[in-house]
Amino acid sequence: MEKRITCRNPILYLFFYLFISLKNFSAKTAEARVIPVRVGVVLDMDDYGKMTLDVITMALSDFYATHDHYTTRLVLVNRDSKGDVVGAAAAGLDLLKNVEVQAIIGPMYSVQANFLISLGQKAQVPIITFAATSPSLSSLRSPYFIRATLKDSSQVGAIVAIIQAFGWREVVPIYEDNEFGEGILPFLTDALEQVNVRVPYRSVIPPLATDDQIAAELYKLMTMQTRVFVVHVLNPLASRLFTKAKEIGMMSQDYAWIITDSITNDLNSMGPSVIESMLGVIGVRPYVPKTKELDDFAIRYKQRIWQSSPKAPTSDVDIYRLWAYDSATALAMAVEEARPENPEYREANVSRNSTDLEAFGVSLSGPELIQALSSVTFTGLAGNFRLVDGQLQAPPYQIVNIDGPGANSIGYWTKENGLVKELNFESSNTNKYSTSRSNLGSIVWPGGKSSPPKGWVIPTNGKKLRVGVPMRGGFTVFVSVTWNSDNSIKVEGYCIDVFDAVMAALPYGVQYEYVPFATPDREMAGDYNDLSYQVYLGNYDAVAGDVTILGNRSQYVDFTLPYTESGVSMVVPIQDDKSKNSLAFLKPLTWRLWLTSFCSFIFIGFCIWTLEHRTNEEFYGTAWHQVGMIFWFPFSTMVFAHKEKVESNWGRSLLIIWFFLVLILTQSYTASLTSMLTVQKLQPTVTDVSELIKNKEYVGYSNPSFVFGLLKEMGIDASRLRPFNSAEEMDELLSKGSRNGGIAAAFHEIPYIKLFRGKYCSKYMMVGPTYKADGFGFVFPIGSPLVPDVSRAILNVTEGRKMVEIERKWFGDKTTCSDSDTVLSSKSLELESFMVLFSAVGTVGFSALTHYMFKFLYDNWDVVKGEDAPSKLLRLLRIFLSKKENNGQEIELVDPHEN
């Protein structure tokens, strides 16, 4: 039995019925107030384009499902751009002229966007692209152009950081021959130039190139030395490019490939065979944070693909479709913000004979809509959506390595911190920008290798540098050129070995050949200024040799850092010191020390006589005997030949210090005199340039050399200058002397002087000041990119063992003399060296005399108190000079003249 339902409260039922009716009425009223806004969509309606249109539709459905109270609704009107520029232009023109859309989403490619952006600016209709990435589009400066994607130049920093991390110095970009491919080139080359990375060649491939054309370009790259490539092409061409590179062997261990995000973002759509051919490739792509919304959308996206085409292969949603989703969302938010009351066009004021390009009106709501769109910010599926000057702001970049069936993340790059292992959005240290490879994970390189390639190989048909070398008649240790019987040349020498070592230390290979700077009769074709100028004229690509870095030469060529010592100095003959004479024994001591020593001897004699003569028989006698004792006793202590016995304690104390002083003084004197009389004293014949000028001496200089001009600047007359070409000729001129057709002094650079004196060590010395010069350097054209690299290589070579080996090979172990450049003379002993001992002797001596005099006056105090002054002093003097017997009796001094 069914239970009957009855309404027990009719009033409550009435209110419920009225509430439902009012709600339906409000909904119908709101639906009647919704403002439809037509939005055009310009896409290539292939499978990718159709699915992209579905993504845009999904974005609007999701948006309005959560914002059903909005009073505006976007109405999509799509047109097929048919895969070319004309189709995109025609589609845009139709939407603007016939449909009068308020905004256009699309097109998909940069080459299609250029003309469409101009149309949008004329109609004041925003053009929103989610896939046109060429930086050149920004140069149009259209206020109605919105790039809801990243321009290709945003990834340049990440690419350059990777190149820096592995120390590659040369890179070849491979790009499509269209606006998309060319757009990134200025930014990439400028960034590489700032970190001293060269771009020796640019490989351009047409978008519709055949496999044979691709292979021909790749074979050309194989003949070059650079093995680091940055590939910036679109997916269809990229697949064929890497497949062909694999076939011809360019995916081996010597190569390094870096792909831009135009390829990395499309890896999921490439076939397994293409991915296999890309093993070891490094790619960059914008970082997309993992969110729940993204995961939900990915599931619905795959379901949508399966529903529309069950047999079609499903793949992960790429970032371009995420940007398409976010673009539609941003446009819906901006339209609601602008709320165009009259989404219509103002008719264009054109003549009757105007073309279709002029026959469309201007959107009335365009200015408000573009302003609202520029201020939209939200977190979309691809990350933060924020526009600055109509450009989407770049997120961090993820760096991936293709290993096996997919791409593995190996690190990240941010504008603030450079290469990092993990992203940290909470804290960012902007003071530490890193390009260290340690911040990247393990990488599998082409060929399956774990070690990075060096980035270059010896080219098979690369141009060789023509390196000029001087033809020296002498000093061939530095550079020597020998002609063989078959007219080939052999170039060797110290400078040549250094150049070879430096070029081998470069981070890339450089082929070169030596070309002598010689006349047909095999003589040097000029001086070193002429040789350097040949680089400026383009006859040589570089010069290797004993070329000195000079300011006047640097006006037309560039020099590397020097690899030898710098400076110009004077070499003169040396002679033995003839100053030994009969008074040489006085030279060990200075006159002050001699005088002090003599006075000290007399003082010691007087002190000992004073203390001993009244009580010691050996110090008493006639007046002349006592005077002689004052001189005899202290001088006899020099050789410890004294026989007299000292009895007083004060006298013994004084003699202890005195003996120590005499011992030290005599030993020092003996050593100094021995050195002066036995060691050879070498003196230069000339010590200063002013002597040469004053005496009008002849001076030698190396020919050819800049030293000639330096000597003239010093004031030496040109008629007094004589050239020499070799070390032997230099020795011959110096041996003759200025008066016999030779020279009194020779000026040369320090490396040559070291070599010269290593051979003639005992005959010459280097004197006078060293005149500044910058040493030997290698010559290159002004602005040559090789100069900084070669300079760094010079530092590496000169600081290592290789330079020691080269110097030992050409100069041997004895490149310097036993310091005969300094005059070997013993310095006279100074008083200050013995001042403490003399002071001690003086202090004790005066103390002894003072004590003795006080005791003497005390013993004769009755005399001091008694008589008048003259007789008192006379009496005290007679007592002082008298002898004191043991019984206290005074015996007066005996007159030596008495019988």
PyMOL commands that set and color helices and strands:
alter all, ss='L'
color gray80, all
select helices_A, chain A and resi 10-33+47-66+85-99+110-123+135-140+152-165+179-183+185-194+211-222+235-247+261-264+267-269+272-277+292-308+319-338+356-358+366-374+437-439+494-504+528-537+553-555+584-586+591-612+617-619+623-639+649-678+689-694+707-714+718-720+727-736+738-740+750-759+786-798+801-811+831-859+861-865+869-881
alter helices_A, ss='H'
color red, helices_A
select strands_A, chain A and resi 35-43+72-80+103-105+127-129+145-147+172-176+203-205+228-232+256-259+282-286+345-346+362-363+377-380+383-388+391-392+397-403+406-414+418-420+465-469+480-483+489-492+512-516+542-543+558-559+568-576+682-684+699-702+721-724+745-749+764-771+779-780+883-884+890-891
alter strands_A, ss='S'
color yellow, strands_A
deselect
rebuild
show_as cartoon
